[in-house]
Amino acid sequence: MTAVRVTMEIGSDGVAVITICNPPVNALAPSIIAGLKEKYTEAMNRSDVKAIVLTGDGGKFSGGFDINVFAEIHKTGNMSLLPDVSVELVVNTIEDAPKPSVAAIQGLALGGGLELALGCHARVSTPEAQLGLPELSLGVIPGFGGTQRLPRLVGLPKALDMMLQSKSIIAKEGEKYGLIDAIVSPEDLLKISRCWALDIAEQRKPWISSLRRTDRLCSLSEAHEILKAARQQVNRIAPNMPQHKACLDSVEEGVNFGGYAGVLKEAKVFKELVLSSTSRGLVHVFFAQRATSKVHSVTDVGLRPRKIKRVAVIGGGLMGSGIATALILSNTPVILKEIDSNFLQKGLKMIRANLEGLVKKGSLTQDKMNKALSLLKGALDYSEFKHVDMVIEAVIEKVSLKQSIFADLEKVCPPHCILATNTSTIDLNVVGEKTRSQDRIVGAHFFSPAHVMPLLEIVRTDKTSPQVILDLMTIGKAIRKVPVVVGNCTGFAVNRTFFPYTQGAQFLVHLGVDVFRIDRVVSNFGMPMGPFQLQDVAGYGVALAVKDIYDSAFQGRTFQSQLVELMVKSGRNGKNNGKGYYIYEKGQKPKPDPSVQAIIEESRRLANVMPGGKPITIDDQEVLEMIFFPVVNEACRVMDEGVVMRASDLDISSVLGMGFPRYRGGIMFWADTIGSGYIYAKLNKWAKLYGNFFKASAYLEERATKGLPLSVVNVSGSQQSRSRM
């Protein structure tokens, strides 16, 4: 195992090669930063060193500052853990040193890694190296001079685009913008970087300090116009996130008062943001996503994933076509089966349309689209299923149909074949009831649209084999999903946790709160859209299909109304036919439809839950709480039953599956920032006023009573797990 260290080798040419060694991505841990200062000091003091090449070990320059340090600061509040990199290392030690430095880049130079390279006097790179400053995605800003040097090298518009969107570019593009001075092959990287460094030292090439450059900056008035437009964009795309505005403030400081003033402003703001709630939330989500790859009794028992060479998808509707699209995009051959040629052609057309949409957006080339389509084959029977390694069933949510399909699959598929269902709600034991192959039955719950949404919920029963789970996790990663392994119950982890989200919103409407106000409050909180617009977009068929399932599984704590039935009866089907709570016209934003009020009034009359028959009066905060606290309450039940292994699995699932604001850290993390005691008290108050829908779970009550966070699973004794977590 490679030790974490910084090495220095001095050649006979007088060039010292300083190498960062911290696999896998050469993260800038405090010990690495200290090592860099030490090696640079030594190089400056040695008479046999004329110039320096800074590089990274193992084919990577550096992936940036070690995020574990942020996590430790969030835990302890100890800001002394944050070393002074910007001024002490990048400015004083590298940029203002009496000997020049050249960055030799390959693999990646991201975040603090790129900022180190920006402090060097030239940058030589391999063509495909990834370059970027993604710090805003962690709730902070570039803190090692990036807000100052990047605009001085690539110009203000490109620099703002890269920083505000956390966009990376490849080195070939970087050369075009002036970020990279030379593109070379990996074999020639060190040789040419050494020559370049010597050429600077011996005045054959210019000695350029990025921080002092002004030639790529536009005039002051132009810069102010660009920054003004950027601020307007930030108000639109990130109204609740302070790091975007802080980034622009730091850039503007440098534009107005010079690079060094900008560096000082940046360093101050960076430290303030590290302690912000936004950074805490985003860093938590970063580690929550990483944790999903560790599954007890699956990834820690020495199993190796089997090769999945061919997959069959049953059902070419919205979900089936999306799943097939995701698979062929990752070079996995797919057989799409439908019940007749008409449905099959529709499914194949949807897959082609999915791919064409990606080509139009520029995220897929025509060649890659053609290659993907060549991996797709249609089928009307099971004759070719004897050659598949996995089947994913994606038909309508009808128990008898699914049971019949799985009984057939057991007969026609090879014994090693994984039998997966994309059901979003139905208990897997029910799906596989009529088979003897329950060890290879597993849930592969994709979220719509399946080729776009990043979450894959892998559902296991107490009989599903660890090998099957590992294989599905592996293919999930291959198709660029984040696989989260959960236990088996109605709705599984995500849909079960969030069924009170829609029901809570409907409860509020029936208590007299305006539909469009609810959507506005929830959107302002950071959800992609409100619950009623979401229902419009998803289609009412989904809501009607799962209604009875939830009412049966969670008797006594669901809210029942006729609203969706009344909407359908009045000829509304949401976005599908252009009329729901909103009116949908091509090329226009959805518009609230005031005529829906008559349907709502009829549903209110039938539900009859308004106290004294009069609408309640509540503020926006309580609207938000009455929708999300029941979700937190159900999440507590999911935790209590062992449906998830850890609270962070619910956090990442809520972010990737439901669009819960990433910067709030996920549903359980957010709840813990509010406190179990407060949530419990509010639920108790509403339960007395409005009934059992709001009744607090035993898990929540116990943590509120003991003053503990909701993310603490084991309070006393061992947790009963329903699915071998």
Salt bridges, closest charged atoms under 4 A:
ASP13 OD2 - ARG194 NE 2.95
GLU42 OE2 - ARG46 NH1 3.53
ASP48 OD2 - ARG46 NH2 2.87
GLU72 OE1 - LYS75 NZ 3.83
GLU88 OE2 - LYS37 NZ 3.07
GLU95 OE1 - ARG149 NH2 2.64
ASP96 OD1 - ARG212 NH1 3.14
GLU128 OE2 - LYS172 NZ 3.02
ASP161 OD2 - LYS158 NZ 3.97
ASP161 OD1 - LYS167 NZ 3.21
GLU173 OE2 - LYS158 NZ 3.22
ASP181 OD2 - ARG123 NH2 3.86
ASP188 OD1 - LYS191 NZ 3.85
ASP199 OD1 - ARG204 NE 2.70
GLU202 OE2 - LYS50 NZ 3.52
GLU202 OE1 - ARG204 NH2 2.72
ASP215 OD2 - ARG213 NH2 2.89
ASP249 OD1 - ARG231 NH2 2.93
ASP249 OD2 - LYS245 NZ 3.15
GLU252 OE1 - ARG231 NH2 2.68
GLU272 OE2 - LYS268 NZ 2.96
ASP300 OD2 - HIS296 ND1 3.32
GLU384 OE1 - ARG310 NH1 3.78
GLU384 OE2 - LYS377 NZ 2.42
ASP389 OD1 - HIS416 NE2 2.76
GLU393 OE2 - LYS402 NZ 2.57
GLU397 OE1 - LYS402 NZ 3.24
GLU457 OE1 - HIS445 ND1 2.76
ASP471 OD2 - ARG306 NE 2.52
GLU565 OE2 - LYS547 NZ 2.81
GLU585 OE1 - LYS591 NZ 3.60
ASP593 OD2 - ARG572 NH1 2.77
GLU601 OE2 - ARG604 NH1 3.14
GLU602 OE2 - ARG605 NH2 2.82
ASP620 OD1 - ARG517 NH2 2.81
GLU622 OE2 - LYS685 NZ 3.19
GLU625 OE1 - LYS682 NZ 2.79
GLU634 OE2 - ARG496 NE 2.86
GLU634 OE1 - ARG557 NH1 2.51
GLU634 OE1 - ARG637 NH1 2.91
GLU641 OE1 - ARG496 NH1 2.75
GLU641 OE1 - ARG722 NH2 3.02
ASP649 OD1 - ARG646 NE 3.07
ASP651 OD2 - HIS284 NE2 2.74
GLU702 OE1 - ARG703 NH1 3.51
GLU702 OE2 - LYS706 NZ 3.30
